[in-house]
Amino acid sequence: MPVTRIITDLTEARSTVLKRTPLGDEELPTHVAARIREVFGTELTAGEVVDRILADVQAEGDTALKRYIQHFDGVVPEPLEVSAEEIAAAVDETDDSLLGVLQISEARIAAYHERQRRNSWLDFESGLGEMVRPLQRVGIYSPGTERVYPSSVLMSVVPARVAGVEEIILATPCRADGSVHPLKLAAAAVSGVHRVFKVSGAQAVAALAFGTAQVPKVDKILGPGNIFVILAKQKVYGQVGIDQLPGPTETLIVADAAADPAEVAADLLAQAEHDFLATPLLITNSAELAARVEKELAAQLTALPRREEAAYSLLHNGGIVVVDSLETAIEEASEFAPEHLCLLTQEPWQWVGKVRNAGGIFVGSASPEVLGDYIAGPSHVMPVGGTARFSSPITVQEFYKSTSIVALDPATAAAIAGPAAALAEAEGFFAHAQAARRRAHRA
């Protein structure tokens, strides 16, 4: 049995592996669907699950929050907030060499995002300006208990810190004993988190959006998560700001005959092992490469500790598409708008400018996605699900808001009052027009 699909008909590819599924319509893995039936006593879609959780936490606060933590995590930590002593102990417990790696990654992420800073400006001659200020309080979600993702903590928190956010809240699941994995807490300390709460999933998003007795309400929620976290963020938008809905991860590789099939397979497997909803795709103009990559996938898969997730993702979500040219490959990649687009071609730079939509472009064999995941510099929290058509990775800009400044001198006010009044009257707003004309005599 093949480990993934090889499709040579572009029309078929567009209707299968390159077809986008509306967010929330994905078929849930069997074990996830079974858990939903167990908790809620009925069959529910992911969206219906999220609706129930959000409504309950908004209505009942910590009572509902703890109930769902018990259902999904099997334990209710008390208090929900991680103490400063726990965080300090976690840092001490972390191996010095690994702590050093976290610090190297933090420094590279900070250096990259420092270049994105924005400043306020005021033009006294025109009387116009913009006041740029960081958000006051943001919530960062970090998934995982035993499988921890310290890199995601760094990649989400450091840009917020660089922007000058006053209070950064981290929400993360706890382990069976009620603790948070020390490595995650060490990453929180290195990156600059102010407070950490042991809350998970959609209920964490609800708590951050609405506020509870223990968990403070934030201004914006960011960070990666599963489909339930993604849908929860989407549904609370308007109550709070959200990021670009990073969720089940995806990589699309464009490769030609010059690519190393072992490297291509390794990069696809690096994506596939994330979870059962990951999407690993290859588009190539070489049928020979496609066949060799498929064989490499089968060979490398056998040695992976997380081969169950990787095998499922390759077979159910992934695929290899053979097209007639690299031009077509780039066009299809741009239409798909992947989170990660890897260019493993003989001359990758000639294609970079032709890419219209991607969360991040990884140029050439020396720039695999895995380095971007951990240490290259740009945040690895990127838009998925085709949202790269209109959205961007986490940058410092996510953590700023701007306020327009209008401070006109009397002469300017008098000069533009007449045109303003004319537009107001054209719209039927005569009080507007009157207020404008009262300034016309001030010159």
LINPE-V602029 format. One record per residue. SS is DSSP state (hx for helix, st for strand, lp for the rest). Layout:
ss: [SS;SS]
This chain:
ss: [lp;lp;lp;lp;lp;st;st;lp;lp;hx;hx;hx;hx;hx;hx;lp;lp;lp;lp;lp;lp;lp;lp;lp;lp;lp;lp;lp;lp;hx;hx;hx;hx;hx;hx;hx;hx;hx;hx;hx;lp;lp;lp;lp;lp;hx;hx;hx;hx;hx;hx;hx;hx;hx;hx;hx;hx;hx;hx;hx;lp;hx;hx;hx;hx;hx;hx;hx;hx;hx;hx;hx;hx;lp;lp;lp;lp;lp;lp;lp;st;lp;lp;hx;hx;hx;hx;hx;hx;hx;hx;hx;hx;lp;lp;hx;hx;hx;hx;hx;hx;hx;hx;hx;hx;hx;hx;hx;hx;hx;hx;hx;hx;hx;lp;lp;lp;lp;lp;lp;st;st;st;lp;lp;lp;lp;st;st;st;st;st;st;st;lp;lp;st;st;st;st;st;st;lp;lp;lp;lp;lp;lp;lp;hx;hx;hx;hx;hx;hx;hx;hx;hx;hx;hx;hx;hx;hx;lp;lp;lp;st;st;st;st;st;st;lp;lp;lp;lp;lp;lp;lp;lp;lp;hx;hx;hx;hx;hx;hx;hx;hx;hx;hx;lp;lp;lp;st;st;st;st;lp;lp;hx;hx;hx;hx;hx;hx;hx;hx;hx;hx;lp;lp;lp;lp;lp;lp;lp;lp;lp;st;st;st;lp;lp;lp;lp;hx;hx;hx;hx;hx;hx;hx;hx;hx;hx;st;lp;lp;st;st;st;lp;lp;lp;lp;lp;lp;lp;st;st;st;st;st;st;lp;lp;lp;lp;lp;hx;hx;hx;hx;hx;hx;hx;hx;hx;hx;hx;hx;lp;lp;lp;lp;lp;lp;st;st;st;st;st;st;lp;lp;hx;hx;hx;hx;hx;hx;hx;hx;hx;hx;hx;hx;hx;hx;hx;lp;lp;lp;lp;lp;hx;hx;hx;hx;hx;hx;hx;hx;hx;hx;hx;lp;st;st;st;st;lp;lp;lp;hx;hx;hx;hx;hx;hx;hx;hx;hx;hx;hx;lp;lp;lp;st;st;st;st;st;lp;lp;lp;lp;hx;hx;hx;hx;lp;lp;lp;lp;lp;lp;lp;st;st;st;st;lp;lp;lp;lp;lp;hx;hx;hx;hx;hx;hx;lp;lp;lp;lp;lp;lp;lp;lp;lp;lp;lp;lp;hx;hx;hx;lp;lp;lp;lp;lp;lp;hx;hx;hx;hx;st;st;st;st;st;st;st;lp;lp;lp;hx;hx;hx;hx;hx;hx;hx;hx;hx;hx;hx;hx;hx;hx;hx;hx;hx;lp;lp;lp;hx;hx;hx;hx;hx;hx;hx;hx;lp;lp;lp;lp;lp;lp]
